[in-house]
Amino acid sequence: MTDWLSSTWEANWRSFQYFNLYRLLLAGFFLLALIFPHEWTGRLNLLPSPALFVLTGGYVLGVIGGLLLSIHWQQRFNLQLTLQVVVDVLVVSLLMYVAGGVSSGLGILLIVSLAAASLVGRGRLVLFYAALATLAVLLSQIYGVVTKDFDQTSIVQAGLISAGFFATAILARLLGQRVMVNEELARRRGEALENQILIS
């Protein structure tokens, strides 16, 4: 069934654009949180600083660029999706490091991004995305233990979140495949019905 899905799969640019809109809202939210800090940003240690402004500002520009690219240059779908996921992984893992590691709870943002990318993407790329997120979170957490006195037991939390990355990517991909199968069956039934109407 996987080969059949691979042969009938078509890039879903509309879903990819919605994914980029979600990312734009997220990036804008982080930037506004730095411009207008609140109590929760202080608790997360996301205090305004030049480095954070550069990071979040660059994230906003990167997402806008990815959104415009997905609208006006609908080619190389897998490459565009992979670049956007890489940007998400890098930015969120850096924000997690600044906010105190996995205990900040920002890892859930990566789970959402992985789920969305797995639904619009295809094949083994979803496992690559999960592996990339796992590597980024584990490395940032280990680096935080060494340089910023993160709790050493938090590495176990990072491992659990990493397992969640893989579970989310795989389950979302299976769900996406089921949707594709249902769409193909509906299309075939529609064609069969049209043929019957023409014959009659």
C-alpha positions as a LaTeX table, in Angstrom:
\begin{tabular}{lrrr}
\hline
Residue & $x$ (\AA) & $y$ (\AA) & $z$ (\AA) \\
\hline
Met1 & 0.00 & 0.00 & 0.00 \\
Thr2 & 2.94 & 2.33 & 0.62 \\
Asp3 & 4.06 & 2.10 & $-3.02$ \\
Trp4 & 0.54 & 2.89 & $-4.21$ \\
Leu5 & 0.39 & 5.88 & $-1.89$ \\
Ser6 & 3.76 & 7.10 & $-3.12$ \\
Ser7 & 2.65 & 6.89 & $-6.73$ \\
Thr8 & $-0.63$ & 8.74 & $-6.16$ \\
Trp9 & 0.65 & 11.29 & $-3.67$ \\
Glu10 & 0.47 & 14.91 & $-4.74$ \\
Ala11 & 1.96 & 17.88 & $-2.95$ \\
Asn12 & $-0.76$ & 19.62 & $-0.93$ \\
Trp13 & 0.32 & 23.23 & $-1.23$ \\
Arg14 & $-2.86$ & 24.58 & 0.38 \\
Ser15 & $-2.23$ & 22.59 & 3.57 \\
Phe16 & 1.41 & 23.65 & 3.51 \\
Gln17 & 0.34 & 27.29 & 3.31 \\
Tyr18 & $-1.94$ & 26.84 & 6.32 \\
Phe19 & 1.00 & 25.28 & 8.15 \\
Asn20 & 3.08 & 28.36 & 7.32 \\
Leu21 & 0.28 & 30.65 & 8.53 \\
Tyr22 & 0.31 & 28.84 & 11.89 \\
Arg23 & 4.08 & 29.29 & 12.04 \\
Leu24 & 3.71 & 32.98 & 11.21 \\
Leu25 & 1.26 & 33.44 & 14.09 \\
Leu26 & 3.66 & 31.62 & 16.41 \\
Ala27 & 6.66 & 33.68 & 15.33 \\
Gly28 & 4.68 & 36.91 & 15.62 \\
Phe29 & 3.51 & 35.87 & 19.08 \\
Phe30 & 7.08 & 35.38 & 20.28 \\
Leu31 & 8.16 & 38.72 & 18.81 \\
Leu32 & 5.23 & 40.57 & 20.42 \\
Ala33 & 5.96 & 38.84 & 23.74 \\
Leu34 & 9.45 & 40.34 & 23.65 \\
Ile35 & 8.24 & 43.79 & 22.63 \\
Phe36 & 5.49 & 43.77 & 25.28 \\
Pro37 & 6.83 & 41.49 & 28.02 \\
His38 & 4.41 & 39.92 & 30.51 \\
Glu39 & 4.74 & 37.96 & 33.71 \\
Trp40 & 4.83 & 34.60 & 31.91 \\
Thr41 & 7.73 & 35.70 & 29.71 \\
Gly42 & 9.66 & 36.50 & 32.87 \\
Arg43 & 8.92 & 33.06 & 34.28 \\
Leu44 & 10.18 & 31.49 & 31.07 \\
Asn45 & 13.34 & 33.64 & 31.19 \\
Leu46 & 12.41 & 35.04 & 27.78 \\
Leu47 & 13.45 & 38.54 & 28.75 \\
Pro48 & 14.02 & 41.12 & 26.01 \\
Ser49 & 17.59 & 41.06 & 24.75 \\
Pro50 & 19.30 & 41.86 & 21.45 \\
Ala51 & 19.99 & 38.16 & 20.80 \\
Leu52 & 16.34 & 37.18 & 21.33 \\
Phe53 & 15.12 & 40.05 & 19.15 \\
Val54 & 17.46 & 38.90 & 16.37 \\
Leu55 & 16.31 & 35.29 & 16.79 \\
Thr56 & 12.58 & 36.00 & 16.81 \\
Gly57 & 12.85 & 38.70 & 14.13 \\
Gly58 & 14.80 & 36.33 & 11.91 \\
Tyr59 & 12.19 & 33.65 & 12.58 \\
Val60 & 9.38 & 35.98 & 11.48 \\
Leu61 & 11.26 & 36.89 & 8.29 \\
Gly62 & 12.07 & 33.25 & 7.58 \\
Val63 & 8.45 & 32.19 & 7.99 \\
Ile64 & 7.22 & 35.06 & 5.78 \\
Gly65 & 9.75 & 34.05 & 3.14 \\
Gly66 & 8.63 & 30.42 & 3.34 \\
Leu67 & 4.97 & 31.39 & 3.07 \\
Leu68 & 5.56 & 33.60 & 0.03 \\
Leu69 & 7.68 & 30.89 & $-1.57$ \\
Ser70 & 4.94 & 28.27 & $-1.06$ \\
Ile71 & 2.41 & 30.61 & $-2.70$ \\
His72 & 4.42 & 31.88 & $-5.68$ \\
Trp73 & 6.85 & 29.01 & $-6.40$ \\
Gln74 & 5.02 & 25.73 & $-6.01$ \\
Gln75 & 7.92 & 23.44 & $-6.81$ \\
Arg76 & 10.28 & 21.26 & $-4.79$ \\
Phe77 & 7.64 & 20.62 & $-2.13$ \\
Asn78 & 9.75 & 18.31 & 0.02 \\
Leu79 & 12.70 & 20.72 & $-0.01$ \\
Gln80 & 10.52 & 23.67 & 1.03 \\
Leu81 & 8.84 & 21.67 & 3.79 \\
Thr82 & 12.16 & 20.35 & 5.08 \\
Leu83 & 13.70 & 23.84 & 5.20 \\
Gln84 & 10.73 & 25.18 & 7.17 \\
Val85 & 10.84 & 22.29 & 9.65 \\
Val86 & 14.60 & 22.78 & 10.11 \\
Val87 & 14.00 & 26.46 & 10.88 \\
Asp88 & 11.32 & 25.53 & 13.43 \\
Val89 & 13.56 & 22.98 & 15.12 \\
Leu90 & 16.52 & 25.37 & 15.37 \\
Val91 & 14.52 & 28.34 & 16.64 \\
Val92 & 12.37 & 26.44 & 19.15 \\
Ser93 & 15.33 & 24.47 & 20.53 \\
Leu94 & 17.26 & 27.74 & 21.02 \\
Leu95 & 14.25 & 29.29 & 22.75 \\
Met96 & 13.98 & 26.20 & 24.95 \\
Tyr97 & 17.63 & 26.55 & 25.90 \\
Val98 & 17.16 & 30.21 & 26.82 \\
Ala99 & 13.98 & 29.42 & 28.76 \\
Gly100 & 15.61 & 26.74 & 30.87 \\
Gly101 & 15.36 & 23.60 & 28.77 \\
Val102 & 12.58 & 21.04 & 28.55 \\
Ser103 & 11.10 & 22.19 & 31.86 \\
Ser104 & 9.90 & 25.35 & 30.07 \\
Gly105 & 7.29 & 23.31 & 28.20 \\
Leu106 & 8.21 & 24.84 & 24.83 \\
Gly107 & 8.88 & 21.37 & 23.45 \\
Ile108 & 5.15 & 21.03 & 22.76 \\
Leu109 & 5.61 & 23.55 & 19.94 \\
Leu110 & 7.94 & 21.14 & 18.20 \\
Ile111 & 5.40 & 18.34 & 18.59 \\
Val112 & 2.76 & 20.51 & 16.88 \\
Ser113 & 5.15 & 21.38 & 14.04 \\
Leu114 & 6.12 & 17.74 & 13.57 \\
Ala115 & 2.48 & 16.64 & 13.51 \\
Ala116 & 1.58 & 19.26 & 10.90 \\
Ala117 & 4.65 & 18.48 & 8.77 \\
Ser118 & 3.87 & 14.76 & 8.94 \\
Leu119 & 0.31 & 15.36 & 7.75 \\
Val120 & 1.34 & 17.43 & 4.72 \\
Gly121 & 4.57 & 15.57 & 3.94 \\
Arg122 & 5.18 & 11.99 & 2.98 \\
Gly123 & 7.44 & 8.97 & 3.33 \\
Arg124 & 10.48 & 8.64 & 5.53 \\
Leu125 & 11.05 & 12.39 & 5.70 \\
Val126 & 8.78 & 12.50 & 8.75 \\
Leu127 & 11.25 & 10.25 & 10.60 \\
Phe128 & 14.05 & 12.58 & 9.56 \\
Tyr129 & 12.14 & 15.51 & 11.05 \\
Ala130 & 11.60 & 13.62 & 14.31 \\
Ala131 & 15.28 & 12.62 & 14.44 \\
Leu132 & 16.36 & 16.21 & 13.80 \\
Ala133 & 14.11 & 17.52 & 16.60 \\
Thr134 & 15.39 & 14.80 & 18.93 \\
Leu135 & 19.01 & 15.65 & 18.22 \\
Ala136 & 18.42 & 19.37 & 18.71 \\
Val137 & 16.55 & 18.97 & 22.01 \\
Leu138 & 18.99 & 16.44 & 23.48 \\
Leu139 & 22.06 & 18.46 & 22.49 \\
Ser140 & 20.64 & 21.74 & 23.82 \\
Gln141 & 19.65 & 20.02 & 27.07 \\
Ile142 & 23.06 & 18.41 & 27.54 \\
Tyr143 & 24.74 & 21.72 & 26.74 \\
Gly144 & 22.48 & 23.39 & 29.29 \\
Val145 & 23.45 & 20.84 & 31.95 \\
Val146 & 27.12 & 21.58 & 31.28 \\
Thr147 & 26.96 & 25.38 & 30.94 \\
Lys148 & 23.84 & 26.62 & 32.72 \\
Asp149 & 23.38 & 24.16 & 35.59 \\
Phe150 & 20.24 & 22.55 & 34.20 \\
Asp151 & 18.98 & 19.68 & 36.32 \\
Gln152 & 20.76 & 16.52 & 35.18 \\
Thr153 & 17.56 & 14.48 & 35.44 \\
Ser154 & 16.04 & 16.76 & 32.80 \\
Ile155 & 17.93 & 14.75 & 30.21 \\
Val156 & 15.44 & 11.94 & 30.92 \\
Gln157 & 12.61 & 14.42 & 30.23 \\
Ala158 & 14.30 & 15.35 & 26.97 \\
Gly159 & 14.43 & 11.66 & 26.06 \\
Leu160 & 10.73 & 11.25 & 26.78 \\
Ile161 & 9.88 & 14.28 & 24.66 \\
Ser162 & 12.04 & 12.85 & 21.89 \\
Ala163 & 10.05 & 9.61 & 22.02 \\
Gly164 & 6.95 & 11.78 & 21.71 \\
Phe165 & 8.43 & 13.34 & 18.56 \\
Phe166 & 8.69 & 9.97 & 16.86 \\
Ala167 & 5.28 & 8.78 & 18.07 \\
Thr168 & 3.64 & 12.00 & 16.85 \\
Ala169 & 5.36 & 11.90 & 13.46 \\
Ile170 & 4.47 & 8.25 & 12.83 \\
Leu171 & 0.86 & 8.52 & 13.99 \\
Ala172 & 0.25 & 11.73 & 12.05 \\
Arg173 & 1.70 & 10.13 & 8.93 \\
Leu174 & $-0.52$ & 7.05 & 9.31 \\
Leu175 & $-3.52$ & 9.35 & 9.70 \\
Gly176 & $-2.48$ & 11.26 & 6.60 \\
Gln177 & $-2.18$ & 8.01 & 4.62 \\
Arg178 & $-5.67$ & 6.95 & 5.72 \\
Val179 & $-7.07$ & 10.29 & 4.53 \\
Met180 & $-5.31$ & 9.84 & 1.19 \\
Val181 & $-6.80$ & 6.36 & 0.79 \\
Asn182 & $-10.30$ & 7.67 & 1.54 \\
Glu183 & $-9.86$ & 10.55 & $-0.93$ \\
Glu184 & $-8.72$ & 8.15 & $-3.66$ \\
Leu185 & $-11.66$ & 5.81 & $-3.01$ \\
Ala186 & $-14.09$ & 8.72 & $-3.15$ \\
Arg187 & $-12.56$ & 9.90 & $-6.42$ \\
Arg188 & $-12.83$ & 6.45 & $-7.99$ \\
Arg189 & $-16.42$ & 6.04 & $-6.86$ \\
Gly190 & $-17.26$ & 9.43 & $-8.33$ \\
Glu191 & $-15.71$ & 8.42 & $-11.66$ \\
Ala192 & $-17.59$ & 5.12 & $-11.61$ \\
Leu193 & $-20.85$ & 6.93 & $-10.91$ \\
Glu194 & $-20.24$ & 9.36 & $-13.76$ \\
Asn195 & $-19.54$ & 6.45 & $-16.12$ \\
Gln196 & $-22.77$ & 4.71 & $-15.07$ \\
Ile197 & $-24.73$ & 7.91 & $-15.68$ \\
Leu198 & $-23.19$ & 8.28 & $-19.15$ \\
Ile199 & $-23.96$ & 4.65 & $-20.00$ \\
Ser200 & $-27.56$ & 4.92 & $-18.86$ \\
\hline
\end{tabular}
